[in-house]
Structure formats: structure tokens, C-alpha cells
Amino acid sequence: MNNQVFTVLGIFVISIFSAATLANAETSVKSSAFEKTTLVEFTNNDSSPIQSVKMWLGKDGSTFQTFKSEKGWVGQKTSQGVLVFSTAEPLKIGQSVKFGLKTDIEKPSINWRTIDASGKEISSGKVTPNQISNIITKPNSQSSSSQSNNKQGTENTKSGGFDNAVFRIIPENPKGGDDIRVIGDGFPPSTYLDFLVNDSKVQDFKTDNTGHLVGRTKIPITLETGRIDLTLADNQGHKKTVSIRISESQPIVQTTKRLTINQVTGLAEPGQTISVNGTGRPDSSIKITVKDPLGIKMFETVVKADSRGSWSYQTTIPLDAPLGSRQVDISDGVETITKTISVSVSNTIKIFASSITYAPGEKLVFNGTAKSEKTVQVTINDPIGKEIFSEIITPDNSGSFNFEYQTTQSSPKGTYAVFATQGESNYVLRIGLGGLPTPQIIAKIDKLNYQSDDKVKLTIQGAPKSSASVLIIDPSDKVKTTETVTMGLDGANTREISLSGFKSGIYTIVAKQPQSQTKITFSVGLQTVSGTIKAQTTKNAYLPGEGILVLGSTDPNTILNLELTDPDGKISKRKDIFSDKTGKFSDGTFRVPTDAKQGNWILKVKSGVKFIDAGFTVSGTIEKTFTIKLDKTEAYHAGDHMSITGTGADKSNTIIIQILDPNNVKIQELQTRSTNEGSFDTLWTIPTDKQSGKYTIKAVSGQVNAEASFDIQ
């Protein structure tokens, strides 16, 4: 009895050993599934390490939803729905790897293929959950033909040198018109073979010096659905035939598209949002690379084309982006289109302050650039939004201009907003008095008086990407509208406000943020004066640089225009205002220019055909002393940046500045130019090799000079 048991067990063990030995000749693939989740395990029993694994579903319309791989393996899904897993450390003989897959159907059959490091196929097959994988053997052994897919049965005719030859096609079940790969082994080496479909030659191939064959061809589209014979034959009459069944051909839908892009802007500014779009291959990846003029990559992103091949991308140029040209390469991996974009500032007007912060009592000094020979309107608002300075300036032939504003010890501390306007171009600068400036909210409108069918162009500036509440208060002090706006990356938001339904009167726009708010008034439908205008200045005589306050009365809610003219009749400044609901008006934003001509000046107040002249005289001059000033009183150190400013110099004159060491030896000479107000500023970087001691600065302007000293520690 026991001998019989041992005999049976011996036969069973031998059977297992034989099966295992056979399995070791192929890749072992096992699959298990629960509902729509499938686990596939590959064990490498082949002679070559596995570098990558491909898996795809059948032609029943099912698709992979998600997938996971073990550590060290990276997976991706191609546009054709094929999963490709690869690794930097190939799967060695005897090792295994598992992949988790989720599909849109339960317990799917999965086609698979393993590939070595050279890209050569190792083996392929089809696995169904809880069943043994149907392996298509590598065509390098005699047993492979007997284990091949039963749909590709083979036969030899006049075999001769084809006794050990096998071949197969990929895909296994082609349709008429499909491209196929023909892979064979065991054929005579270096031999030309004809590829026949139902005994009609469609292609010829040549084997390599080992008898291996790889080729591509196409199944004729004219073939009817059914079984066909595929044959490889030499000129000696030796043949190897595979019989397959082809399915019905589907209408061919042309999906391939060339890479194209629509028009791309060639010029952009920091803070501007730009976009690009075009077409490419459906579901393909479009790579956008931006390079500087030296070819160094600055930015790269990838966008996905949709199922129709359309793609688009939008981005905002950073506010601190360097100016200059950019090379933009747009590629789909096959074609590359190159465009050039230039980043520059197109604003025609800019202003610069001699310092970002001032102390109360100091003079604010500004320089600017704009279009030449076209007037620039300059205004300054104090920290509560009140206009304290306004002037019309004509730039010189080079487009340069400058202006100054004298603060007092009682001037309110905080952030001052400086506005410059020339035509449609605007520029805003913030400076601090008694401290650094903060991103205070600022509001500007395009004009003062509107009609009910007009639109108000409102520009709000604050911190980039910040939000602000905007309210409009009507003439009866009730809230007319309210909304929340968001600043762009440049800190600005420009919008148009329709005045439909606004009755005649004076309105107030309030823009506010948690730490800041500003108000600005405008009028709708105001008429000109029909009665009389009364107006006068608070003084009969002024000195250059003094502010002017004008007071008056006229009809309620009427529009008025103020013009300041010099003794030669030249307009120095003009401004629109309006009277309140009681008919009163006032303005304190005018001032006598610092270089004002002595004589009789006129501040004209007019509305329609009505006007009145408020006259005054300008006499005397302001004594100016040529002085220079440094940006700090404490000692400097080697490598520090020193700001040198001066006032009282000759107007529009060259200033020569000499730096003398402790031995009174000149070590540096600088040159700058004074403004038409006689002020100047420049920077000097203290050399790193300068020794400690007291140094002297001498500045010369024409026949006058000034000195200042400083210490280096």
C-alpha cells in the first residue's frame, strides 16, 4: 500500500518538476481580480532581464481607469490606451513584479508584452483573471510553434530549410488595411523571403545572419472578412504558412494633425497676461520652453491637447521679469515651432524720486521722462488722499522733466502718491514722509464731469492680487452701488462704470481696504453757470513757491474751470472743479512756480461764457544757498552706497563732485546735472579698499561750491 502511495507521489512530483521546468522557459503571468480591480504579477523565467512591460485591453471599448506599480517602476498611459511600465533596474531571472490596475469593466482579459533593455521583445501573451496566461512563445525554439495562438496555426510546405522556422504577426487579429509586424526565427540566414497574403505577394523581407526576421507590412484593405493565409517563401519553393481570421474593417478616421499655433503677441509687458493656442495630435503632450538670448532655459511647461487636437496655455509675465527678448519653443515631440517675444515697458511716462523716504521739512525732488514737447500733468496727494500739489510741465527735447515739492515740519506723515499724466499714459509713484511708503490704495478717474450716457473709467491701484471694496455714494449721501474688485499682478484694476440711471449731481467713489481707503468725486450732468461768479485769492501778493487758495461762490452744482496764467499770458496750470449744492467752491492745489516771473498773475475762474479774474502779484525772490547733503549722518563702511543730493545750484547746469581722502587727495570725481529748479542727486559706491578716516565731498556749480564731510570706519 505504502509503495503504491510513494509511486503515485513520485509521479506527481516528477510532473510538477517537469511543469516547473517548462514554465522557467517563459515569463509567468498570473492575474486575480475583484470587481473592477485587477492584480497582475509577472515572474521572469526568461533568459533576459525585463526592462519594461506593456499592457492593453481588448477591442471591446474597455479602458484602464487608474494604475499602480511597485517601487522602482514608473508607469504611463499612452494616447492609444496602452500602459507602459519601465524600470531603471531590470527584472532579473526569477524575480517578480506586481501591478494594480482599475478598469471600467469587471475581470478583463489583458494583453501583455515584456521587453528587454535593447527594446527587443522577450515574450507576449494574454491573461484572464484566475486563469493561466496564454503565452505567445519567443520564436526561437521548436516548441514555440505548437504553443502559439491557435488563431495563427502554421504549416510547412516543401519545408527543407524551414523545418525549425516559425513566425507570427502583431497584432494577432488585424483588420483589412491594418499595419502589422512580422517576426520570425529559424529561417535560413541572410535569405530573401516573399511575404504572401492568400498566395499574393505584398512584401519581401531578408533574414539576418542568425535567421531572425523582423519586418513591417500592411494587410490589404480589399480583403473580405474571414480566414486568410499568410506565407513566407523563398525562391526554392520552401514555405511557412500561418492561417488567421481578419475582422471587418472600420471606417478610417483621420486623427493625425500637424502642430500649429495661432498668432502670438511679439511684445509684452511685465504683469501682462499672454496666451497661446493651436492644434496638434489628439491627446498628445505639447511642451512649451522659454529661453533667454543665450539659450538658457528660463521656464518650461507641458500642456495636453484634447481629443480633437486643440490646446491652449495662458500665463502672466512676472512684474520683476527682466526686459529683453525670449525664444519660445513649442514642440509635440515630432515638430518644433519657434517664436520670439520681447518683454519691454511701453509706458511713455515715468517719474523717479531722489529718495524713497523723506523727513518732514525736506524737499521732495522728482525727475521724469515722457514724450518731448507735450505737456505732463503732475499731482501729489497726501496720506488722506487730498491733492496738495498740481502742475503742468513741458518736457525738454530729450523728454526729460523735473519738479519739486517743499514739505514742512507739520506735513502729515505717511504715504504720498505722485501722479503723472500725459495723454492716455499714466504713472503713479509712492514715497514715504517720516517712514517707508506702504501699498496704499489709490483711485483715479479719466475726467471730472460726465453725462448720463457716459462711462467712468476708474483705475484702482493697490497691492498685487489684493481685493478692495468700491462704493459709489449718490448726491443724497446714499450708497448707489457696491462691488469687490481684485488687483492684477501689477497691482492695478481698471474698469468702466456705466452711468445709466444716475441723476444729475455730485457723486463720491470710495475705494477701501482693511488698512487704507481713498475717495474721489465726480459729477453727472452738471451745467455751466447761468448767474454770476464770485472768486478771490486769500492773498494779494505771493512769493515764488507759495501755495494759492481761491474761494468763491456761484450757482449750485455747476462745473467750473480754473486757469493760472503768468504775466506773459502763458497758462501755468488748469483744473476743473464744481460748486457744491450751496454754490460754494474752493481750491488750494495751485502754487506759484519756484521760478515764477515777477509781475501780475491771474487765476481765472470760468464756466461757459461766464468768468472772473482773481488777480495777484508775484514779487521778490527766494534766496537759495548751494548746499549738498548725504543720506545719513553716521559713519559709512567700505562697499556702502552713498546718496548725494544738492539744492541751490545753477539751473540745468553740470555739477562736478570731488571726493577727497583724509590727506585731502582727490580719489574720485563724479559729474551730474542739476534740474531747472537747481537741484541734483547722484550715487557713489565707496571702494572696498578705502581706509578709515574723515573724507570730504566738494561740489562745484558754475561759480559757487559746497562741501560736506563723512567718516569711513
C-alpha positions in Angstrom: 0.0 0.0 0.0 2.7 2.4 1.0 4.7 1.5 -2.0 1.8 2.4 -4.2 1.4 5.8 -2.4 5.1 6.6 -2.9 4.8 5.6 -6.5 1.9 8.0 -7.1 3.6 10.8 -5.2 6.8 10.2 -7.2 4.9 10.5 -10.5 3.2 13.7 -9.1 6.5 15.2 -8.1 8.0 14.4 -11.5 5.0 16.0 -13.2 5.4 19.2 -11.1 9.1 19.3 -11.8 8.5 19.0 -15.5 5.9 21.7 -15.5 8.1 24.0 -13.5 11.0 23.3 -15.9 8.7 24.3 -18.8 7.5 27.4 -17.0 11.0 28.5 -16.4 11.4 28.8 -20.2 8.8 31.6 -20.4 7.6 34.7 -18.5 5.0 33.6 -15.9 2.0 35.9 -15.7 -0.8 35.5 -13.1 -3.9 37.6 -12.7 -6.5 38.0 -9.9 -9.4 40.4 -9.9 -12.1 41.8 -7.5 -14.8 43.6 -9.3 -13.1 46.2 -11.5 -9.7 46.0 -9.8 -7.1 43.5 -11.2 -3.7 42.5 -9.8 -1.2 41.2 -12.4 2.0 39.5 -11.4 4.9 38.9 -13.8 7.7 36.4 -12.9 10.7 36.5 -15.2 11.6 32.9 -16.2 13.2 34.0 -19.5 16.9 34.3 -20.2 16.9 38.1 -20.5 16.1 40.7 -17.8 12.8 42.6 -18.3 13.2 46.3 -18.8 9.6 47.3 -19.5 6.1 45.8 -19.6 3.3 46.8 -21.8 -0.4 46.0 -21.2 -3.5 46.8 -23.2 -7.1 45.7 -23.2 -9.2 44.1 -25.9 -11.1 45.8 -28.6 -14.4 45.8 -26.7 -14.1 49.5 -25.9 -12.9 49.0 -22.3 -10.2 51.2 -20.9 -7.8 51.5 -18.0 -9.0 54.0 -15.3 -6.1 54.1 -12.9 -3.0 52.0 -12.2 -0.2 51.5 -9.5 3.2 49.9 -9.7 5.8 48.7 -7.2 8.6 50.9 -6.1 11.2 51.4 -8.7 8.7 51.0 -11.6 7.3 54.0 -13.4 4.0 53.7 -15.4 2.3 55.9 -18.0 -0.7 55.6 -20.2 -0.3 56.3 -23.9 -2.8 58.1 -26.1 -3.8 54.7 -27.5 -4.7 53.4 -24.0 -1.6 51.2 -23.6 0.0 51.1 -20.1 3.8 51.1 -20.3 5.8 50.3 -17.1 9.6 50.7 -17.1 12.3 50.4 -14.5 15.9 51.6 -14.1 16.8 48.2 -12.6 15.6 45.4 -15.0 13.7 42.4 -13.5 16.3 39.6 -13.3 15.6 35.9 -13.9 13.5 34.5 -11.0 12.3 37.9 -9.8 8.7 39.1 -10.0 6.8 42.4 -10.0 3.1 43.2 -9.4 0.9 45.9 -11.0 -2.5 47.1 -9.8 -5.0 48.1 -12.5 -8.5 49.5 -12.4 -10.7 49.2 -15.4 -14.2 50.2 -16.4 -15.3 46.5 -16.7 -15.0 43.6 -14.3 -12.4 40.8 -14.7 -10.9 42.0 -18.0 -8.6 40.0 -20.3 -5.3 41.8 -20.6 -2.8 41.6 -23.4 0.8 41.9 -22.3 4.3 42.1 -23.7 7.8 42.1 -22.0 10.8 43.9 -23.5 14.5 43.8 -22.7 16.9 46.7 -22.3 17.7 46.9 -26.0 14.0 47.3 -26.8 13.7 43.7 -28.2 10.5 41.8 -27.3 11.0 38.9 -24.9 7.6 37.4 -24.8 3.9 38.3 -25.0 0.5 36.9 -24.3 -2.9 37.4 -22.8 -4.1 36.8 -19.3 -7.6 36.4 -17.8 -8.1 36.7 -14.0 -7.8 33.3 -12.2 -6.6 31.6 -15.4 -3.1 30.7 -16.8 -1.7 33.3 -19.2 -1.9 32.4 -22.9 1.8 32.9 -23.8 3.0 33.6 -27.3 6.4 32.0 -27.1 9.5 33.7 -28.5 10.1 32.2 -31.9 13.5 30.7 -31.0 12.5 27.2 -30.0 10.8 24.4 -31.8 8.1 24.2 -29.2 7.0 27.7 -29.8 5.0 26.9 -33.0 3.0 24.3 -31.1 2.3 26.7 -28.2 1.4 29.7 -30.5 -2.1 31.2 -30.6 -4.5 28.8 -32.1 -5.6 31.5 -34.4 -2.2 31.5 -36.1 -1.9 27.8 -36.9 1.2 27.1 -39.1 2.0 24.5 -41.7 5.1 23.7 -43.8 5.1 23.2 -47.5 8.2 21.7 -49.0 9.9 22.6 -45.7 13.5 21.8 -46.4 15.4 24.6 -44.6 12.2 25.8 -43.0 11.8 22.8 -40.6 12.5 24.8 -37.5 11.2 28.1 -38.8 8.3 29.9 -37.1 6.8 33.3 -37.5 3.9 35.4 -36.1 2.3 38.7 -36.6 1.4 41.7 -34.3 -1.4 42.4 -33.8 -2.8 38.9 -33.7 -6.2 39.8 -35.1 -5.7 42.5 -37.7 -8.4 44.1 -39.9 -8.1 44.9 -43.6 -5.9 47.9 -44.1 -4.0 47.4 -40.7 -0.3 47.7 -40.4 1.3 44.6 -39.0 4.7 43.4 -37.8 6.1 40.1 -39.0 8.5 38.4 -36.5 10.2 35.1 -37.3 13.1 32.8 -36.3 14.7 29.6 -37.5 14.8 30.7 -41.2 17.9 30.3 -43.4 20.4 33.1 -42.6 20.8 36.1 -44.9 17.9 34.9 -47.2 15.3 37.0 -49.1 11.7 35.9 -48.3 8.5 36.8 -50.0 5.5 37.6 -47.8 2.3 36.4 -49.4 -1.3 37.0 -48.4 -3.5 34.3 -49.9 -0.7 33.5 -52.3 -0.4 37.1 -53.5 2.9 38.8 -52.8 2.7 42.0 -50.8 6.2 42.5 -49.4 9.7 40.9 -49.2 12.0 40.6 -46.3 15.6 39.5 -45.6 16.7 37.5 -42.6 19.8 38.4 -40.6 22.8 36.2 -40.2 21.1 34.2 -37.4 17.9 33.5 -39.4 15.9 36.1 -37.4 13.3 38.2 -39.3 11.6 41.4 -38.4 9.5 43.3 -40.9 6.5 45.6 -41.4 3.8 45.4 -44.0 0.0 46.0 -44.4 -3.0 43.7 -44.7 -4.7 44.6 -48.0 -7.8 46.6 -47.3 -9.7 44.9 -50.1 -9.7 41.5 -48.3 -13.1 40.3 -47.1 -13.8 39.3 -43.6 -12.8 35.7 -42.9 -9.8 33.4 -42.7 -6.7 34.2 -44.7 -3.2 32.6 -45.2 0.0 34.4 -44.6 3.0 32.8 -46.1 6.8 33.4 -46.0 8.5 31.7 -49.0 12.0 31.6 -50.5 12.9 31.2 -54.2 13.4 27.5 -53.7 9.8 26.9 -53.0 10.1 26.5 -49.3 7.2 27.9 -47.4 5.9 28.6 -43.9 2.2 29.5 -43.6 0.1 31.0 -40.8 -3.7 31.0 -41.0 -5.5 33.8 -39.3 -9.0 35.3 -39.3 -9.4 39.0 -40.1 -12.4 41.0 -38.8 -14.4 43.7 -40.6 -12.6 46.9 -41.3 -13.8 50.0 -39.6 -14.0 53.4 -41.4 -10.7 55.1 -41.0 -10.9 58.4 -39.1 -8.1 60.7 -39.7 -6.9 62.0 -36.4 -3.3 62.9 -37.1 -2.8 66.7 -37.2 0.3 68.7 -37.7 1.5 71.0 -34.9 0.2 74.6 -35.4 0.0 77.7 -33.3 -2.1 80.7 -33.7 -0.7 84.3 -33.7 1.4 85.0 -30.7 2.0 88.5 -29.5 5.5 89.7 -30.2 5.6 92.4 -27.5 4.5 92.1 -23.8 5.0 94.0 -20.6 5.7 92.8 -17.0 2.4 92.0 -15.4 0.7 91.3 -18.7 -1.3 88.1 -19.3 -0.4 86.4 -22.6 -1.9 83.3 -24.2 -1.1 80.9 -27.0 -3.2 78.2 -28.6 -3.1 75.9 -31.6 -3.6 72.3 -32.7 -1.6 69.1 -32.6 -2.1 65.3 -32.4 -5.2 64.4 -30.4 -4.4 63.6 -26.7 -0.7 64.5 -27.2 1.5 66.5 -24.9 2.7 69.9 -26.1 5.9 71.2 -24.4 6.5 74.9 -24.2 10.1 76.1 -23.4 11.2 79.7 -22.9 14.9 80.5 -23.3 16.9 83.8 -22.9 19.0 85.2 -25.7 21.9 83.0 -24.6 19.8 79.9 -25.0 19.5 79.2 -21.2 16.2 77.7 -20.2 14.1 80.1 -18.2 10.8 78.3 -18.0 9.2 75.1 -19.2 5.7 73.6 -19.0 3.6 70.8 -20.7 0.0 71.2 -21.8 -2.3 68.5 -23.1 -4.1 68.5 -26.4 -7.7 67.4 -26.2 -9.4 64.6 -28.2 -9.8 66.9 -31.1 -6.1 68.1 -31.0 -6.8 71.6 -29.7 -4.6 73.0 -26.9 -4.1 76.4 -25.2 -1.9 77.9 -22.5 -2.1 81.2 -20.6 0.4 82.8 -18.2 1.2 86.2 -16.6 4.6 87.7 -17.0 6.1 88.4 -13.5 6.4 92.1 -12.6 10.1 91.5 -11.8 10.7 89.8 -15.2 13.9 91.0 -16.9 13.4 93.0 -20.0 14.6 91.7 -23.3 13.8 89.0 -25.9 12.7 85.5 -25.3 12.9 82.4 -27.6 9.7 80.3 -27.2 10.0 76.7 -28.5 6.7 74.8 -28.8 7.1 71.1 -29.6 4.9 67.9 -29.8 8.0 65.7 -29.8 7.9 65.5 -33.6 7.8 69.1 -34.8 9.0 72.2 -33.1 7.8 75.8 -33.8 9.9 78.7 -32.5 8.6 82.2 -31.8 10.2 85.3 -30.3 8.6 87.5 -27.7 10.1 90.8 -26.4 9.4 91.9 -22.9 9.5 95.7 -22.5 7.8 98.6 -20.9 5.7 100.5 -23.5 4.5 103.2 -21.0 5.7 106.5 -22.3 5.9 108.3 -19.0 7.8 107.6 -15.8 8.8 109.5 -12.7 11.6 108.9 -10.2 12.2 110.3 -6.7 15.6 111.3 -5.3 14.7 109.1 -2.3 12.0 106.6 -1.4 11.6 108.2 2.0 11.9 111.8 3.3 11.8 113.6 6.7 9.2 116.3 7.4 10.6 119.7 6.2 12.6 118.1 3.4 12.1 119.0 -0.2 10.7 116.2 -2.4 12.7 116.1 -5.7 11.4 114.3 -8.8 12.7 113.6 -12.3 10.7 112.1 -15.1 10.7 111.1 -18.7 7.9 111.4 -21.2 7.2 112.3 -24.8 9.0 115.6 -25.7 7.2 118.9 -26.2 3.8 117.5 -24.9 2.6 118.7 -21.5 2.6 116.5 -18.4 0.0 117.0 -15.6 1.7 116.2 -12.3 -0.2 116.0 -9.0 0.7 114.9 -5.4 -1.9 113.6 -2.9 -1.2 113.5 0.8 -1.7 110.3 3.0 -5.5 111.1 3.3 -5.9 111.5 -0.5 -6.0 115.3 -0.5 -4.4 116.9 -3.5 -1.6 119.2 -2.3 0.3 119.9 -5.5 -0.5 120.1 -9.1 1.4 121.5 -12.1 1.6 121.3 -15.9 5.1 120.7 -17.1 6.5 120.7 -20.6 9.4 118.1 -21.1 12.5 119.3 -22.9 13.6 118.0 -26.3 15.0 114.8 -24.8 11.7 114.1 -23.0 13.1 114.9 -19.5 11.3 116.9 -16.9 11.6 117.6 -13.1 9.6 119.1 -10.3 9.8 119.6 -6.5 7.6 120.0 -3.5 8.6 121.5 -0.2 7.2 119.8 2.9 7.1 121.4 6.3 7.6 120.1 9.8 3.8 120.0 10.2 3.2 118.0 7.0 1.3 114.8 7.8 3.5 111.7 7.9 2.6 108.7 5.7 2.5 107.6 2.1 2.2 110.3 -0.6 1.0 109.4 -4.1 2.6 111.2 -7.1 0.6 111.1 -10.3 1.9 112.0 -13.8 -0.4 112.0 -16.8 0.4 112.7 -20.5 -2.4 111.9 -22.9 -3.6 108.3 -22.3 -0.4 107.4 -20.3 -0.4 107.4 -16.6 2.2 106.7 -13.9 1.9 106.5 -10.1 4.8 106.7 -7.6 4.6 106.2 -3.9 7.0 107.9 -1.5 7.1 108.0 2.3 7.3 111.0 4.6 8.6 110.1 8.0 8.8 106.4 7.1 8.7 103.9 4.3 5.8 104.0 1.9 3.1 101.4 2.1 0.9 99.9 -0.7 -1.8 102.5 -0.1 -4.9 102.2 -2.2 -5.2 104.8 -4.9 -8.1 105.7 -7.2 -8.1 107.8 -10.4 -10.8 108.6 -13.0 -10.4 109.9 -16.5 -12.3 113.2 -16.1 -14.4 115.1 -13.6 -17.8 115.8 -15.3 -19.8 113.1 -17.2 -23.2 112.9 -19.0 -25.7 110.1 -18.1 -24.8 108.2 -21.3 -21.0 108.3 -20.5 -18.9 105.6 -18.7 -16.5 106.4 -15.9 -13.0 104.9 -16.5 -11.8 104.1 -13.0 -8.3 102.9 -12.2 -7.6 101.5 -8.7 -4.1 100.6 -7.6 -3.0 98.6 -4.5 -1.0 95.6 -3.5 -0.8 92.9 -6.3 -3.7 90.3 -6.1 -5.3 92.2 -3.2 -9.1 92.9 -3.0 -10.8 96.2 -2.4 -14.4 97.3 -1.9 -15.7 100.0 -4.2 -18.7 102.1 -3.2 -20.4 105.0 -5.1 -22.2 107.5 -2.9 -25.0 109.5 -4.6 -25.8 113.2 -4.1 -28.1 112.4 -1.1 -25.3 110.5 0.6 -26.8 107.1 0.0 -24.9 104.1 -1.4 -25.7 103.8 -5.1 -23.6 100.8 -6.0 -21.1 98.5 -4.3 -18.7 95.8 -5.6 -15.5 94.0 -4.8 -12.6 94.2 -7.2 -9.3 92.3 -7.3 -5.9 93.8 -8.3 -3.9 92.2 -11.0 -0.2 91.1 -10.7 0.7 94.7 -11.5 -1.4 95.9 -8.6 -3.9 97.6 -10.8 -7.6 97.2 -11.7 -9.2 99.3 -14.5 -12.9 99.1 -15.1 -15.7 101.1 -16.7 -18.8 102.2 -14.7 -22.0 102.8 -16.7 -23.9 105.9 -15.6 -27.2 104.8 -16.9 -29.8 105.7 -14.2 -27.5 108.2 -12.5 -29.3 111.5 -11.9 -27.6 114.9 -12.1 -25.4 115.7 -9.2 -22.1 115.1 -7.4 -21.0 111.5 -6.6 -18.2 110.1 -4.5 -16.3 106.9 -5.2 -14.9 105.2 -2.1 -12.3 102.5 -2.6 -11.1 100.8 0.6 -9.0 98.0 2.0 -8.6 97.0 5.6 -5.6 99.3 6.2 -6.3 102.0 3.6 -9.0 103.9 1.8 -9.4 106.8 -0.7 -12.2 109.0 -2.0 -12.6 110.7 -5.3 -15.6 112.8 -6.6 -17.1 113.2 -10.0 -20.2 114.8 -11.3 -23.0 113.8 -13.7 -24.9 116.2 -15.9 -23.7 119.4 -14.3 -24.4 122.6 -16.2 -22.4 125.7 -16.7 -23.1 128.8 -14.7 -26.0 131.0 -15.7 -25.7 133.5 -12.9 -22.6 135.3 -11.6 -19.3 134.0 -10.4 -17.5 135.5 -7.4 -13.9 134.5 -6.6 -10.8 135.8 -4.9 -7.4 134.5 -3.6 -6.7 134.8 0.1 -3.7 137.0 -0.6 -2.9 139.8 -2.9 0.8 139.1 -3.2 2.8 135.8 -3.3 6.4 134.7 -3.4 7.7 132.0 -5.8 6.8 128.6 -4.5 3.9 129.7 -2.3 0.5 127.9 -2.4 -2.6 129.7 -3.6 -6.0 129.3 -2.0 -9.0 130.5 -4.0 -12.5 130.8 -2.6 -15.8 131.6 -4.4 -19.5 131.2 -4.9 -21.9 130.8 -7.9 -24.9 128.7 -8.9 -25.2 125.3 -7.0 -23.9 122.2 -8.7 -22.2 123.8 -11.6 -19.0 122.9 -13.4 -16.1 125.4 -13.2 -12.6 125.7 -14.8 -9.6 127.3 -13.1 -6.6 128.7 -15.1 -3.4 130.2 -13.7 -1.6 132.5 -16.2 1.7 134.3 -15.8 2.4 138.0 -16.7 3.1 136.9 -20.4 -0.3 135.2 -20.7 1.1 131.6 -20.6 -1.1 129.1 -18.8 0.8 127.6 -15.9 -1.9 125.2 -14.7 -5.6 124.5 -15.4 -8.1 122.4 -13.4 -11.8 121.5 -13.4 -13.8 121.8 -10.2 -17.5 122.2 -9.3 -19.6 124.1 -6.8 -21.4 122.2 -4.1 -25.2 122.1 -3.5 -25.0 125.6 -1.8 -23.0 127.1 -4.7 -19.7 127.4 -2.7 -16.3 126.3 -4.1 -12.7 126.4 -3.1 -9.3 125.0 -4.3 -5.9 125.0 -2.7 -3.9 122.9 -5.2 -2.4 125.8 -7.1 1.0 127.3 -6.2 3.3 129.9 -7.7 6.2 128.2 -9.6 9.5 128.5 -7.9 11.0 130.2 -10.9 7.9 132.4 -11.4 8.3 135.7 -13.3 7.6 138.8 -11.2 4.5 140.7 -12.1 0.8 140.4 -12.2 -0.6 136.9 -12.3 -4.3 135.9 -12.9 -6.3 133.0 -11.6 -9.3 132.8 -14.0 -12.5 131.1 -12.9 -14.9 130.4 -15.8 -17.9 128.4 -16.7 -19.4 128.6 -20.2 -19.3 132.3 -21.2 -19.2 133.5 -17.6 -15.8 134.2 -16.0 -14.0 136.3 -13.4 -10.3 137.1 -12.9 -8.8 136.8 -9.4 -5.5 138.8 -9.7 -2.4 138.9 -7.5 1.2 139.9 -7.8 4.4 137.9 -7.6 7.3 139.8 -6.2 10.6 139.1 -4.6 12.8 136.0 -4.9 13.6 133.2 -2.6 17.3 133.2 -1.6 18.9 129.9 -2.5 22.1 128.7 -0.9 24.0 126.0 -2.7 24.2 123.0 -0.3 24.9 119.3 -0.6 23.5 116.6 1.7 24.3 112.9 2.3 21.8 110.2 3.0 23.0 109.6 6.6 25.0 111.2 9.4 26.6 108.1 10.9 29.8 106.6 9.6 29.9 104.7 6.3 31.8 101.4 5.6 33.7 100.3 2.6 31.3 99.0 -0.1 28.4 101.1 1.1 26.2 103.1 -1.4 26.1 106.8 -0.7 23.3 109.1 -1.9 24.5 112.7 -2.6 21.8 115.4 -3.1 22.0 119.1 -3.5 19.9 122.3 -3.9 20.5 125.9 -4.8 22.8 125.1 -7.8 22.6 126.9 -11.1 19.6 125.7 -13.1 20.2 123.0 -15.7 24.0 123.1 -15.1 26.7 120.5 -14.9 27.7 119.7 -11.3 31.2 118.5 -10.6 31.6 116.4 -7.4 35.1 115.6 -6.0 35.8 113.0 -3.2 38.9 113.8 -1.1 40.6 111.4 1.3 41.8 112.2 4.8 45.0 113.6 3.2 42.9 115.9 1.0 43.9 113.9 -2.1 41.2 113.5 -4.8 40.2 109.9 -5.1 37.1 110.2 -7.2 35.3 112.7 -9.5 31.7 112.5 -10.4 29.5 114.5 -12.8 25.8 115.0 -12.8 23.3 117.7 -14.0 21.0 119.9 -12.0 17.3 120.3 -12.7 15.7 123.5 -13.9 15.0 124.1 -10.2 18.7 123.9 -9.3 18.6 120.5 -7.5 20.5 117.3 -8.2 21.2 113.8 -6.9 23.7 111.0 -7.6 25.0 107.8 -6.1 28.6 106.8 -5.2 29.8 103.4 -4.1 32.6 103.5 -1.6 35.5 101.4 -2.8 36.3 98.4 -0.7 40.0 99.3 -0.3 39.4 102.7 1.4 40.9 103.2 4.8 39.1 104.6 7.9 39.1 108.4 8.4 37.3 111.6 7.6 36.6 112.3 3.9 35.4 115.4 2.2 33.0 116.0 -0.7 33.2 119.2 -2.8 30.6 120.1 -5.3 31.0 122.9 -7.9 28.2 124.6 -9.8 29.4 127.4 -12.0 30.9 130.0 -9.7 29.6 128.5 -6.4 30.6 125.5 -4.5 29.5 123.5 -1.4 31.2 121.0 0.9 30.2 118.1 3.2 32.2 115.6 5.2 31.7 112.0 6.2 33.5 109.2 8.1 34.5 105.8 7.0 35.0 103.1 9.6 
